[in-house]
Amino acid sequence: MAEGNFDIDMQLQPSAVDGIERFVVKKTFHGALEGTGHGEMLAVRTAVEGSAAYVLIERITGRMAGRWGSFLLRHDGLMDRQAPTQNIVVIPDSGTDGLEGLSGTMTIDAEAKHRYAFRYSCPE
């Protein structure tokens, strides 16, 4: 397991669909995963307070467990009247260099200064 924090910068971009927000996301990871993340996110809020959703595809490049490489994550998150669920998974066969064959899932605690926990496996 890799744990740590990340800094995030989200820049709102023009969207082709009214009511759907589009962002460019940049992250800097600290802790057991040291590196950067770059991605694009789509997000919506409903008329009901506390109900929203987002999807994000993100490429992370960096060092983890002494290995250097990159991989892709697919995020999807849902808020159902303040009840959050999230699913963040490594996209199969997206690992490069020392992270080739990487698989796993990540959780993010946004309230704890963007703390991540990444359960992963990577062949030797």
TORSE-738636 format. One record per residue (C-alpha): x negated, y, z; residue number from 1. Coordinates in Angstrom, 1 decimal. Last residue first. Example, Ala and Ser with C-alpha at 12.3 -4.5 7.8 and 13.67 -1.06 7.14 Angstrom:
2
<pt><X>-13.7</X><Y>-1.1</Y><Z>7.1</Z><num>2</num></pt>
<pt><X>-12.3</X><Y>-4.5</Y><Z>7.8</Z><num>1</num></pt>
// end
This chain:
124
<pt><X>-8.6</X><Y>-8.2</Y><Z>-10.3</Z><num>124</num></pt>
<pt><X>-4.9</X><Y>-7.9</Y><Z>-11.1</Z><num>123</num></pt>
<pt><X>-3.0</X><Y>-4.9</Y><Z>-9.7</Z><num>122</num></pt>
<pt><X>-0.3</X><Y>-4.9</Y><Z>-7.1</Z><num>121</num></pt>
<pt><X>1.6</X><Y>-1.9</Y><Z>-5.7</Z><num>120</num></pt>
<pt><X>3.6</X><Y>-0.5</Y><Z>-2.8</Z><num>119</num></pt>
<pt><X>3.3</X><Y>3.2</Y><Z>-3.0</Z><num>118</num></pt>
<pt><X>4.3</X><Y>5.3</Y><Z>0.0</Z><num>117</num></pt>
<pt><X>4.6</X><Y>9.1</Y><Z>-0.7</Z><num>116</num></pt>
<pt><X>4.9</X><Y>12.1</Y><Z>1.5</Z><num>115</num></pt>
<pt><X>6.3</X><Y>15.3</Y><Z>-0.1</Z><num>114</num></pt>
<pt><X>5.9</X><Y>17.6</Y><Z>3.0</Z><num>113</num></pt>
<pt><X>7.9</X><Y>15.2</Y><Z>5.2</Z><num>112</num></pt>
<pt><X>11.3</X><Y>16.3</Y><Z>3.9</Z><num>111</num></pt>
<pt><X>10.6</X><Y>15.1</Y><Z>0.4</Z><num>110</num></pt>
<pt><X>10.0</X><Y>11.5</Y><Z>1.6</Z><num>109</num></pt>
<pt><X>9.0</X><Y>9.8</Y><Z>-1.6</Z><num>108</num></pt>
<pt><X>9.1</X><Y>6.0</Y><Z>-2.3</Z><num>107</num></pt>
<pt><X>7.1</X><Y>4.2</Y><Z>-4.8</Z><num>106</num></pt>
<pt><X>7.4</X><Y>0.9</Y><Z>-6.6</Z><num>105</num></pt>
<pt><X>4.8</X><Y>-1.5</Y><Z>-8.1</Z><num>104</num></pt>
<pt><X>3.0</X><Y>-2.9</Y><Z>-11.0</Z><num>103</num></pt>
<pt><X>-0.5</X><Y>-2.3</Y><Z>-12.3</Z><num>102</num></pt>
<pt><X>-1.7</X><Y>-4.5</Y><Z>-15.2</Z><num>101</num></pt>
<pt><X>-4.4</X><Y>-2.0</Y><Z>-16.3</Z><num>100</num></pt>
<pt><X>-5.3</X><Y>0.2</Y><Z>-13.4</Z><num>99</num></pt>
<pt><X>-9.1</X><Y>0.1</Y><Z>-14.0</Z><num>98</num></pt>
<pt><X>-8.6</X><Y>1.3</Y><Z>-17.6</Z><num>97</num></pt>
<pt><X>-4.9</X><Y>2.0</Y><Z>-18.3</Z><num>96</num></pt>
<pt><X>-1.6</X><Y>1.0</Y><Z>-16.7</Z><num>95</num></pt>
<pt><X>1.6</X><Y>1.4</Y><Z>-18.8</Z><num>94</num></pt>
<pt><X>2.3</X><Y>-2.3</Y><Z>-19.2</Z><num>93</num></pt>
<pt><X>5.5</X><Y>-2.2</Y><Z>-17.2</Z><num>92</num></pt>
<pt><X>6.7</X><Y>1.3</Y><Z>-16.2</Z><num>91</num></pt>
<pt><X>5.8</X><Y>1.7</Y><Z>-12.5</Z><num>90</num></pt>
<pt><X>8.9</X><Y>2.2</Y><Z>-10.5</Z><num>89</num></pt>
<pt><X>10.7</X><Y>4.9</Y><Z>-8.6</Z><num>88</num></pt>
<pt><X>14.3</X><Y>4.3</Y><Z>-7.5</Z><num>87</num></pt>
<pt><X>15.9</X><Y>6.8</Y><Z>-5.2</Z><num>86</num></pt>
<pt><X>19.1</X><Y>7.0</Y><Z>-3.1</Z><num>85</num></pt>
<pt><X>20.2</X><Y>10.0</Y><Z>-1.1</Z><num>84</num></pt>
<pt><X>23.4</X><Y>10.4</Y><Z>0.9</Z><num>83</num></pt>
<pt><X>24.2</X><Y>14.2</Y><Z>0.9</Z><num>82</num></pt>
<pt><X>27.6</X><Y>13.8</Y><Z>-0.9</Z><num>81</num></pt>
<pt><X>26.1</X><Y>11.2</Y><Z>-3.2</Z><num>80</num></pt>
<pt><X>22.6</X><Y>12.4</Y><Z>-4.0</Z><num>79</num></pt>
<pt><X>21.0</X><Y>10.3</Y><Z>-6.8</Z><num>78</num></pt>
<pt><X>17.4</X><Y>9.8</Y><Z>-7.8</Z><num>77</num></pt>
<pt><X>15.8</X><Y>8.2</Y><Z>-10.8</Z><num>76</num></pt>
<pt><X>12.0</X><Y>8.1</Y><Z>-11.3</Z><num>75</num></pt>
<pt><X>10.1</X><Y>6.2</Y><Z>-14.0</Z><num>74</num></pt>
<pt><X>6.3</X><Y>6.1</Y><Z>-13.3</Z><num>73</num></pt>
<pt><X>3.6</X><Y>5.9</Y><Z>-15.9</Z><num>72</num></pt>
<pt><X>0.0</X><Y>4.8</Y><Z>-15.3</Z><num>71</num></pt>
<pt><X>-3.6</X><Y>6.2</Y><Z>-15.4</Z><num>70</num></pt>
<pt><X>-7.1</X><Y>5.0</Y><Z>-14.6</Z><num>69</num></pt>
<pt><X>-9.8</X><Y>4.9</Y><Z>-12.0</Z><num>68</num></pt>
<pt><X>-10.2</X><Y>2.1</Y><Z>-9.5</Z><num>67</num></pt>
<pt><X>-11.7</X><Y>2.3</Y><Z>-6.0</Z><num>66</num></pt>
<pt><X>-8.4</X><Y>1.4</Y><Z>-4.3</Z><num>65</num></pt>
<pt><X>-6.7</X><Y>4.3</Y><Z>-6.2</Z><num>64</num></pt>
<pt><X>-8.3</X><Y>6.9</Y><Z>-8.4</Z><num>63</num></pt>
<pt><X>-6.5</X><Y>9.2</Y><Z>-10.8</Z><num>62</num></pt>
<pt><X>-4.1</X><Y>9.9</Y><Z>-13.6</Z><num>61</num></pt>
<pt><X>-0.4</X><Y>9.8</Y><Z>-13.1</Z><num>60</num></pt>
<pt><X>2.0</X><Y>10.0</Y><Z>-16.0</Z><num>59</num></pt>
<pt><X>5.5</X><Y>11.0</Y><Z>-15.1</Z><num>58</num></pt>
<pt><X>9.0</X><Y>10.2</Y><Z>-16.5</Z><num>57</num></pt>
<pt><X>11.7</X><Y>11.9</Y><Z>-14.4</Z><num>56</num></pt>
<pt><X>15.4</X><Y>11.4</Y><Z>-13.8</Z><num>55</num></pt>
<pt><X>17.6</X><Y>13.5</Y><Z>-11.5</Z><num>54</num></pt>
<pt><X>21.0</X><Y>13.4</Y><Z>-9.8</Z><num>53</num></pt>
<pt><X>23.3</X><Y>15.6</Y><Z>-7.8</Z><num>52</num></pt>
<pt><X>26.0</X><Y>15.6</Y><Z>-5.1</Z><num>51</num></pt>
<pt><X>25.4</X><Y>17.6</Y><Z>-1.9</Z><num>50</num></pt>
<pt><X>28.1</X><Y>20.2</Y><Z>-2.5</Z><num>49</num></pt>
<pt><X>30.7</X><Y>19.0</Y><Z>-4.9</Z><num>48</num></pt>
<pt><X>30.7</X><Y>21.0</Y><Z>-8.2</Z><num>47</num></pt>
<pt><X>28.0</X><Y>18.7</Y><Z>-9.5</Z><num>46</num></pt>
<pt><X>24.3</X><Y>19.3</Y><Z>-9.7</Z><num>45</num></pt>
<pt><X>22.1</X><Y>18.1</Y><Z>-12.6</Z><num>44</num></pt>
<pt><X>18.5</X><Y>17.3</Y><Z>-13.2</Z><num>43</num></pt>
<pt><X>16.2</X><Y>16.4</Y><Z>-16.1</Z><num>42</num></pt>
<pt><X>12.5</X><Y>15.9</Y><Z>-15.4</Z><num>41</num></pt>
<pt><X>9.3</X><Y>16.0</Y><Z>-17.4</Z><num>40</num></pt>
<pt><X>6.0</X><Y>14.8</Y><Z>-16.3</Z><num>39</num></pt>
<pt><X>2.4</X><Y>15.4</Y><Z>-15.2</Z><num>38</num></pt>
<pt><X>0.8</X><Y>13.7</Y><Z>-12.2</Z><num>37</num></pt>
<pt><X>-2.7</X><Y>14.3</Y><Z>-10.8</Z><num>36</num></pt>
<pt><X>-5.2</X><Y>12.3</Y><Z>-8.8</Z><num>35</num></pt>
<pt><X>-6.2</X><Y>10.8</Y><Z>-5.5</Z><num>34</num></pt>
<pt><X>-4.0</X><Y>7.9</Y><Z>-4.4</Z><num>33</num></pt>
<pt><X>-5.0</X><Y>6.6</Y><Z>-0.9</Z><num>32</num></pt>
<pt><X>-4.6</X><Y>10.2</Y><Z>0.3</Z><num>31</num></pt>
<pt><X>-3.9</X><Y>13.2</Y><Z>-1.8</Z><num>30</num></pt>
<pt><X>-1.9</X><Y>13.5</Y><Z>-5.0</Z><num>29</num></pt>
<pt><X>-1.7</X><Y>16.7</Y><Z>-7.1</Z><num>28</num></pt>
<pt><X>1.6</X><Y>17.1</Y><Z>-8.9</Z><num>27</num></pt>
<pt><X>2.8</X><Y>18.9</Y><Z>-12.1</Z><num>26</num></pt>
<pt><X>6.5</X><Y>18.8</Y><Z>-13.2</Z><num>25</num></pt>
<pt><X>7.9</X><Y>20.4</Y><Z>-16.3</Z><num>24</num></pt>
<pt><X>11.6</X><Y>21.0</Y><Z>-15.7</Z><num>23</num></pt>
<pt><X>14.9</X><Y>20.6</Y><Z>-17.5</Z><num>22</num></pt>
<pt><X>18.3</X><Y>21.6</Y><Z>-16.0</Z><num>21</num></pt>
<pt><X>21.5</X><Y>20.1</Y><Z>-17.3</Z><num>20</num></pt>
<pt><X>24.6</X><Y>22.3</Y><Z>-17.0</Z><num>19</num></pt>
<pt><X>24.6</X><Y>23.4</Y><Z>-20.6</Z><num>18</num></pt>
<pt><X>22.6</X><Y>21.0</Y><Z>-22.8</Z><num>17</num></pt>
<pt><X>19.6</X><Y>22.0</Y><Z>-25.0</Z><num>16</num></pt>
<pt><X>17.5</X><Y>23.0</Y><Z>-21.9</Z><num>15</num></pt>
<pt><X>14.9</X><Y>25.7</Y><Z>-21.7</Z><num>14</num></pt>
<pt><X>12.3</X><Y>25.0</Y><Z>-19.1</Z><num>13</num></pt>
<pt><X>12.2</X><Y>25.4</Y><Z>-15.3</Z><num>12</num></pt>
<pt><X>8.6</X><Y>25.0</Y><Z>-13.9</Z><num>11</num></pt>
<pt><X>8.1</X><Y>22.5</Y><Z>-11.0</Z><num>10</num></pt>
<pt><X>4.8</X><Y>22.6</Y><Z>-9.0</Z><num>9</num></pt>
<pt><X>4.2</X><Y>19.8</Y><Z>-6.5</Z><num>8</num></pt>
<pt><X>1.7</X><Y>19.1</Y><Z>-3.9</Z><num>7</num></pt>
<pt><X>1.3</X><Y>15.5</Y><Z>-2.8</Z><num>6</num></pt>
<pt><X>1.0</X><Y>13.5</Y><Z>0.4</Z><num>5</num></pt>
<pt><X>-0.4</X><Y>10.1</Y><Z>1.3</Z><num>4</num></pt>
<pt><X>0.1</X><Y>6.4</Y><Z>1.3</Z><num>3</num></pt>
<pt><X>-1.2</X><Y>3.5</Y><Z>-0.8</Z><num>2</num></pt>
<pt><X>0.0</X><Y>0.0</Y><Z>0.0</Z><num>1</num></pt>
// end
